[in-house]
Amino acid sequence: MSALHRLQEKIAQWKRDHEALKEENAQLKNQLENIAGSQSEQAATIEALKRELEEKDTEIEKIIAQVETLLS
C-alpha cells in the first residue's frame, strides 16, 4: 500500500470522525436546550405552588383569627 493511499484513507477516516462528532455535538445541544426548557417550566411551576401556599397560609391565619375571636 502506498503512502499516498494510506494518507487518503486516514483523511477519509478523519472526515467520517469529524462528521460523527458534529452530529453528536448537535444532539447534545438539543438535549441541553430541552433541559433548559424543562427547568424553566419547573421554575414556573414552583413559583405558582409557592403563591398558592402563601394564599393557603393567609386563609389559615384568617380562620385561626376568627376562631380566636369566637373563643374570646
MMTF fields as JSON, N, C-alpha, C and O atoms, coordinates in Angstrom:
{
  "mmtfVersion": "1.0.0",
  "mmtfProducer": "UNKNOWN",
  "numBonds": 287,
  "numAtoms": 288,
  "numGroups": 72,
  "numChains": 1,
  "numModels": 1,
  "chainsPerModel": [1],
  "groupsPerChain": [72],
  "chainIdList": ["A"],
  "bondAtomList": [4, 2, 8, 6, 12, 10, 16, 14, 20, 18, 24, 22, 28, 26, 32, 30, 36, 34, 40, 38, 44, 42, 48, 46, 52, 50, 56, 54, 60, 58, 64, 62, 68, 66, 72, 70, 76, 74, 80, 78, 84, 82, 88, 86, 92, 90, 96, 94, 100, 98, 104, 102, 108, 106, 112, 110, 116, 114, 120, 118, 124, 122, 128, 126, 132, 130, 136, 134, 140, 138, 144, 142, 148, 146, 152, 150, 156, 154, 160, 158, 164, 162, 168, 166, 172, 170, 176, 174, 180, 178, 184, 182, 188, 186, 192, 190, 196, 194, 200, 198, 204, 202, 208, 206, 212, 210, 216, 214, 220, 218, 224, 222, 228, 226, 232, 230, 236, 234, 240, 238, 244, 242, 248, 246, 252, 250, 256, 254, 260, 258, 264, 262, 268, 266, 272, 270, 276, 274, 280, 278, 284, 282],
  "bondOrderList": [1, 1, 1, 1, 1, 1, 1, 1, 1, 1, 1, 1, 1, 1, 1, 1, 1, 1, 1, 1, 1, 1, 1, 1, 1, 1, 1, 1, 1, 1, 1, 1, 1, 1, 1, 1, 1, 1, 1, 1, 1, 1, 1, 1, 1, 1, 1, 1, 1, 1, 1, 1, 1, 1, 1, 1, 1, 1, 1, 1, 1, 1, 1, 1, 1, 1, 1, 1, 1, 1, 1],
  "groupList": [{"groupName": "MET", "atomNameList": ["N", "CA", "C", "O"], "elementList": ["N", "C", "C", "O"], "formalChargeList": [0, 0, 0, 0], "bondAtomList": [1, 0, 2, 1, 3, 2], "bondOrderList": [1, 1, 2], "singleLetterCode": "M", "chemCompType": "L-PEPTIDE LINKING"}, {"groupName": "SER", "atomNameList": ["N", "CA", "C", "O"], "elementList": ["N", "C", "C", "O"], "formalChargeList": [0, 0, 0, 0], "bondAtomList": [1, 0, 2, 1, 3, 2], "bondOrderList": [1, 1, 2], "singleLetterCode": "S", "chemCompType": "L-PEPTIDE LINKING"}, {"groupName": "ALA", "atomNameList": ["N", "CA", "C", "O"], "elementList": ["N", "C", "C", "O"], "formalChargeList": [0, 0, 0, 0], "bondAtomList": [1, 0, 2, 1, 3, 2], "bondOrderList": [1, 1, 2], "singleLetterCode": "A", "chemCompType": "L-PEPTIDE LINKING"}, {"groupName": "LEU", "atomNameList": ["N", "CA", "C", "O"], "elementList": ["N", "C", "C", "O"], "formalChargeList": [0, 0, 0, 0], "bondAtomList": [1, 0, 2, 1, 3, 2], "bondOrderList": [1, 1, 2], "singleLetterCode": "L", "chemCompType": "L-PEPTIDE LINKING"}, {"groupName": "HIS", "atomNameList": ["N", "CA", "C", "O"], "elementList": ["N", "C", "C", "O"], "formalChargeList": [0, 0, 0, 0], "bondAtomList": [1, 0, 2, 1, 3, 2], "bondOrderList": [1, 1, 2], "singleLetterCode": "H", "chemCompType": "L-PEPTIDE LINKING"}, {"groupName": "ARG", "atomNameList": ["N", "CA", "C", "O"], "elementList": ["N", "C", "C", "O"], "formalChargeList": [0, 0, 0, 0], "bondAtomList": [1, 0, 2, 1, 3, 2], "bondOrderList": [1, 1, 2], "singleLetterCode": "R", "chemCompType": "L-PEPTIDE LINKING"}, {"groupName": "GLN", "atomNameList": ["N", "CA", "C", "O"], "elementList": ["N", "C", "C", "O"], "formalChargeList": [0, 0, 0, 0], "bondAtomList": [1, 0, 2, 1, 3, 2], "bondOrderList": [1, 1, 2], "singleLetterCode": "Q", "chemCompType": "L-PEPTIDE LINKING"}, {"groupName": "GLU", "atomNameList": ["N", "CA", "C", "O"], "elementList": ["N", "C", "C", "O"], "formalChargeList": [0, 0, 0, 0], "bondAtomList": [1, 0, 2, 1, 3, 2], "bondOrderList": [1, 1, 2], "singleLetterCode": "E", "chemCompType": "L-PEPTIDE LINKING"}, {"groupName": "LYS", "atomNameList": ["N", "CA", "C", "O"], "elementList": ["N", "C", "C", "O"], "formalChargeList": [0, 0, 0, 0], "bondAtomList": [1, 0, 2, 1, 3, 2], "bondOrderList": [1, 1, 2], "singleLetterCode": "K", "chemCompType": "L-PEPTIDE LINKING"}, {"groupName": "ILE", "atomNameList": ["N", "CA", "C", "O"], "elementList": ["N", "C", "C", "O"], "formalChargeList": [0, 0, 0, 0], "bondAtomList": [1, 0, 2, 1, 3, 2], "bondOrderList": [1, 1, 2], "singleLetterCode": "I", "chemCompType": "L-PEPTIDE LINKING"}, {"groupName": "TRP", "atomNameList": ["N", "CA", "C", "O"], "elementList": ["N", "C", "C", "O"], "formalChargeList": [0, 0, 0, 0], "bondAtomList": [1, 0, 2, 1, 3, 2], "bondOrderList": [1, 1, 2], "singleLetterCode": "W", "chemCompType": "L-PEPTIDE LINKING"}, {"groupName": "ASP", "atomNameList": ["N", "CA", "C", "O"], "elementList": ["N", "C", "C", "O"], "formalChargeList": [0, 0, 0, 0], "bondAtomList": [1, 0, 2, 1, 3, 2], "bondOrderList": [1, 1, 2], "singleLetterCode": "D", "chemCompType": "L-PEPTIDE LINKING"}, {"groupName": "ASN", "atomNameList": ["N", "CA", "C", "O"], "elementList": ["N", "C", "C", "O"], "formalChargeList": [0, 0, 0, 0], "bondAtomList": [1, 0, 2, 1, 3, 2], "bondOrderList": [1, 1, 2], "singleLetterCode": "N", "chemCompType": "L-PEPTIDE LINKING"}, {"groupName": "GLY", "atomNameList": ["N", "CA", "C", "O"], "elementList": ["N", "C", "C", "O"], "formalChargeList": [0, 0, 0, 0], "bondAtomList": [1, 0, 2, 1, 3, 2], "bondOrderList": [1, 1, 2], "singleLetterCode": "G", "chemCompType": "PEPTIDE LINKING"}, {"groupName": "THR", "atomNameList": ["N", "CA", "C", "O"], "elementList": ["N", "C", "C", "O"], "formalChargeList": [0, 0, 0, 0], "bondAtomList": [1, 0, 2, 1, 3, 2], "bondOrderList": [1, 1, 2], "singleLetterCode": "T", "chemCompType": "L-PEPTIDE LINKING"}, {"groupName": "VAL", "atomNameList": ["N", "CA", "C", "O"], "elementList": ["N", "C", "C", "O"], "formalChargeList": [0, 0, 0, 0], "bondAtomList": [1, 0, 2, 1, 3, 2], "bondOrderList": [1, 1, 2], "singleLetterCode": "V", "chemCompType": "L-PEPTIDE LINKING"}],
  "groupTypeList": [0, 1, 2, 3, 4, 5, 3, 6, 7, 8, 9, 2, 6, 10, 8, 5, 11, 4, 7, 2, 3, 8, 7, 7, 12, 2, 6, 3, 8, 12, 6, 3, 7, 12, 9, 2, 13, 1, 6, 1, 7, 6, 2, 2, 14, 9, 7, 2, 3, 8, 5, 7, 3, 7, 7, 8, 11, 14, 7, 9, 7, 8, 9, 9, 2, 6, 15, 7, 14, 3, 3, 1],
  "groupIdList": [1, 2, 3, 4, 5, 6, 7, 8, 9, 10, 11, 12, 13, 14, 15, 16, 17, 18, 19, 20, 21, 22, 23, 24, 25, 26, 27, 28, 29, 30, 31, 32, 33, 34, 35, 36, 37, 38, 39, 40, 41, 42, 43, 44, 45, 46, 47, 48, 49, 50, 51, 52, 53, 54, 55, 56, 57, 58, 59, 60, 61, 62, 63, 64, 65, 66, 67, 68, 69, 70, 71, 72],
  "secStructList": [7, 7, 2, 2, 2, 2, 2, 2, 2, 2, 2, 2, 2, 2, 2, 2, 2, 2, 2, 2, 2, 2, 2, 2, 2, 2, 2, 2, 2, 2, 2, 2, 2, 2, 2, 2, 2, 2, 2, 2, 2, 2, 2, 2, 2, 2, 2, 2, 2, 2, 2, 2, 2, 2, 2, 2, 2, 2, 2, 2, 2, 2, 2, 2, 2, 2, 2, 2, 2, 2, 2, 7],
  "xCoordList": [0.853, 0.0, 0.902, 1.835, 0.623, 1.478, 1.175, 0.105, 2.121, 1.963, 0.804, 0.058, 0.657, -0.426, -1.782, -2.714, -1.893, -3.144, -3.472, -4.618, -2.462, -2.674, -3.1, -3.978, -2.463, -2.797, -4.238, -4.96, -4.652, -6.034, -7.021, -8.084, -6.674, -7.546, -7.646, -8.729, -6.521, -6.53, -7.404, -8.207, -7.252, -8.042, -9.527, -10.355, -9.862, -11.261, -11.804, -12.937, -11.004, -11.43, -11.622, -12.589, -10.727, -10.85, -12.11, -12.78, -12.418, -13.65, -14.878, -15.803, -14.88, -16.016, -16.119, -17.208, -14.976, -14.966, -15.453, -16.201, -15.019, -15.433, -16.948, -17.597, -17.502, -18.947, -19.707, -20.755, -19.173, -19.82, -19.795, -20.779, -18.68, -18.586, -19.516, -20.113, -19.639, -20.571, -22.009, -22.778, -22.37, -23.715, -23.941, -24.997, -22.953, -23.073, -23.198, -23.979, -22.437, -22.488, -23.885, -24.421, -24.465, -25.809, -26.831, -27.732, -26.689, -27.606, -27.469, -28.467, -26.242, -26.023, -26.581, -27.124, -26.457, -27.026, -28.546, -29.144, -29.161, -30.618, -31.026, -32.007, -30.285, -30.589, -30.456, -31.282, -29.426, -29.209, -30.345, -30.802, -30.8, -31.924, -33.193, -33.958, -33.413, -34.593, -34.541, -35.553, -33.361, -33.208, -33.458, -34.118, -32.933, -33.125, -34.606, -35.101, -35.313, -36.745, -37.496, -38.415, -37.104, -37.743, -37.513, -38.415, -36.302, -36.002, -36.844, -37.295, -37.054, -37.883, -39.321, -39.949, -39.822, -41.181, -41.278, -42.253, -40.278, -40.284, -40.214, -40.882, -39.413, -39.306, -40.65, -41.049, -41.347, -42.662, -43.651, -44.446, -43.607, -44.492, -44.201, -45.122, -42.929, -42.546, -43.059, -43.582, -42.912, -43.403, -44.914, -45.424, -45.626, -47.086, -47.466, -48.392, -46.759, -47.04, -46.71, -47.418, -45.645, -45.303, -46.409, -46.798, -46.908, -48.007, -49.246, -49.91, -49.549, -50.707, -50.527, -51.477, -49.331, -49.046, -49.213, -49.776, -48.728, -48.886, -50.366, -50.777, -51.161, -52.603, -53.251, -54.081, -52.861, -53.425, -53.029, -53.844, -51.78, -51.334, -52.146, -52.523, -52.409, -53.21, -54.622, -55.165, -55.21, -56.552, -56.561, -57.472, -55.546, -55.463, -55.34, -55.976, -54.514, -54.356, -55.674, -55.976, -56.461, -57.762, -58.705, -59.415, -58.7, -59.577, -59.182, -60.055, -57.885, -57.411, -57.824, -58.244, -57.713, -58.122, -59.611, -60.022, -60.437, -61.881, -62.19, -63.048, -61.494, -61.718, -61.337, -62.06, -60.217, -59.782, -60.802, -61.06, -61.369, -62.368, -63.608, -64.175, -64.02, -65.205, -64.974, -65.897, -63.735, -63.439, -63.229, -63.256, -63.025, -62.787, -64.044, -64.02],
  "yCoordList": [-1.165, 0.0, 1.233, 1.333, 2.123, 3.305, 4.294, 4.266, 5.153, 6.179, 7.103, 7.535, 7.401, 8.287, 7.645, 8.322, 6.369, 5.649, 5.62, 5.841, 5.345, 5.336, 6.726, 6.859, 7.742, 9.11, 9.437, 10.076, 9.001, 9.228, 8.507, 9.043, 7.298, 6.558, 7.259, 7.352, 7.747, 8.48, 9.728, 10.005, 10.463, 11.689, 11.347, 12.037, 10.296, 9.873, 9.488, 9.833, 8.774, 8.383, 9.608, 9.672, 10.573, 11.809, 12.58, 13.16, 12.574, 13.249, 12.561, 13.223, 11.223, 10.492, 10.755, 10.98, 10.723, 11.0, 12.416, 12.644, 13.36, 14.752, 14.896, 15.583, 14.259, 14.321, 13.668, 14.159, 12.564, 11.89, 12.793, 12.866, 13.476, 14.383, 15.579, 16.037, 16.082, 17.191, 16.764, 17.529, 15.551, 15.031, 14.858, 15.223, 14.304, 14.125, 15.477, 15.624, 16.451, 17.8, 18.408, 19.03, 18.225, 18.746, 18.079, 18.74, 16.777, 16.065, 16.554, 16.728, 16.774, 17.267, 18.671, 18.991, 19.509, 20.855, 20.779, 21.522, 19.882, 19.711, 19.246, 19.738, 18.31, 17.83, 18.954, 19.08, 19.766, 20.88, 21.893, 22.409, 22.18, 23.1, 22.54, 23.276, 21.241, 20.612, 20.678, 20.927, 20.453, 20.513, 21.93, 22.126, 22.911, 24.309, 24.667, 25.342, 24.223, 24.472, 23.801, 24.381, 22.583, 21.848, 22.552, 22.629, 23.064, 23.766, 25.035, 25.377, 25.725, 26.929, 26.586, 27.288, 25.506, 25.073, 24.696, 25.038, 23.999, 23.603, 24.825, 24.87, 25.813, 27.03, 27.755, 28.26, 27.808, 28.448, 27.688, 28.3, 26.367, 25.548, 25.771, 25.879, 25.838, 26.073, 27.424, 27.534, 28.452, 29.783, 29.783, 30.4, 29.092, 29.012, 28.296, 28.714, 27.232, 26.494, 27.33, 27.259, 28.114, 28.999, 30.038, 30.302, 30.618, 31.592, 30.937, 31.51, 29.727, 29.002, 28.711, 28.829, 28.336, 28.058, 29.314, 29.259, 30.441, 31.704, 32.06, 32.534, 31.832, 32.097, 31.194, 31.64, 29.925, 28.992, 29.395, 29.322, 29.82, 30.267, 31.471, 31.56, 32.39, 33.571, 33.159, 33.675, 32.228, 31.742, 31.088, 31.314, 30.278, 29.596, 30.612, 30.473, 31.636, 32.664, 33.387, 33.72, 33.636, 34.293, 33.398, 33.867, 32.112, 31.174, 31.105, 31.106, 31.044, 30.997, 32.261, 32.195, 33.414, 34.671, 34.66, 35.125, 34.139, 34.06, 33.126, 33.428, 31.984, 31.027, 31.668, 31.519, 32.378, 33.042, 34.109, 34.292, 34.801, 35.805, 35.142, 35.647, 34.022, 33.313, 32.761, 32.711, 32.348, 31.758, 32.827, 32.507, 34.065, 35.118, 35.523, 36.399],
  "zCoordList": [0.0, 0.0, 0.0, 0.796, -0.862, -0.977, 0.135, 0.744, 0.382, 1.411, 1.061, 1.939, -0.219, -0.652, -0.377, 0.057, -0.624, -0.385, 1.109, 1.5, 1.945, 3.394, 3.884, 4.735, 3.331, 3.704, 3.315, 4.08, 2.134, 1.686, 2.602, 2.912, 3.035, 3.946, 5.298, 5.877, 5.793, 7.066, 6.957, 7.848, 5.891, 5.696, 5.622, 6.217, 4.901, 4.798, 6.17, 6.503, 6.974, 8.318, 9.199, 9.958, 9.114, 9.905, 9.529, 10.383, 8.231, 7.79, 8.384, 8.854, 8.358, 8.935, 10.442, 10.97, 11.12, 12.562, 12.855, 13.806, 12.023, 12.205, 12.037, 12.826, 11.027, 10.794, 11.952, 12.37, 12.461, 13.592, 14.825, 15.561, 15.053, 16.192, 16.035, 17.01, 14.819, 14.588, 14.881, 15.463, 14.482, 14.738, 16.233, 16.75, 16.93, 18.376, 19.076, 20.016, 18.62, 19.186, 19.004, 19.922, 17.823, 17.562, 18.485, 19.002, 18.688, 19.576, 21.015, 21.714, 21.452, 22.812, 22.989, 24.048, 21.975, 22.038, 22.172, 22.951, 21.413, 21.504, 22.897, 23.455, 23.454, 24.803, 25.813, 26.717, 25.667, 26.58, 26.486, 27.506, 25.275, 25.091, 25.725, 26.349, 25.566, 26.161, 27.68, 28.335, 28.23, 29.686, 30.187, 31.208, 29.471, 29.874, 29.839, 30.741, 28.813, 28.723, 29.853, 30.43, 30.165, 31.254, 32.589, 33.423, 32.78, 34.025, 34.15, 35.243, 33.043, 33.068, 33.456, 34.248, 32.889, 33.222, 34.697, 35.365, 35.198, 36.603, 37.51, 38.543, 37.133, 37.939, 37.979, 39.027, 36.846, 36.809, 37.688, 38.401, 37.643, 38.469, 39.949, 40.759, 40.295, 41.69, 42.167, 43.275, 41.338, 41.714, 41.908, 42.843, 41.029, 41.161, 42.457, 43.152, 42.776, 44.009, 45.249, 46.254, 45.176, 46.304, 46.527, 47.664, 45.441, 45.574, 46.169, 47.032, 45.699, 46.222, 47.708, 48.483, 48.104, 49.51, 50.356, 51.449, 49.854, 50.578, 50.744, 51.803, 49.702, 49.784, 50.835, 51.628, 50.825, 51.805, 53.226, 54.145, 53.402, 54.722, 55.192, 56.361, 54.276, 54.625, 55.039, 56.016, 54.292, 54.635, 56.01, 56.806, 56.285, 57.582, 58.714, 59.758, 58.494, 59.516, 59.774, 60.92, 58.734, 58.901, 59.709, 60.598, 59.384, 60.095, 61.567, 62.435, 61.862, 63.244, 63.974, 65.129, 63.32, 63.962, 64.261, 65.324, 63.346, 63.582, 64.74, 65.57, 64.802, 65.891, 67.215, 68.2, 67.259, 68.489, 68.919, 70.109, 67.936, 68.248, 68.852, 69.821, 68.284, 68.785, 70.196, 71.009, 70.477, 71.775, 72.857, 74.045, 72.47, 73.463, 74.152, 75.017]
}
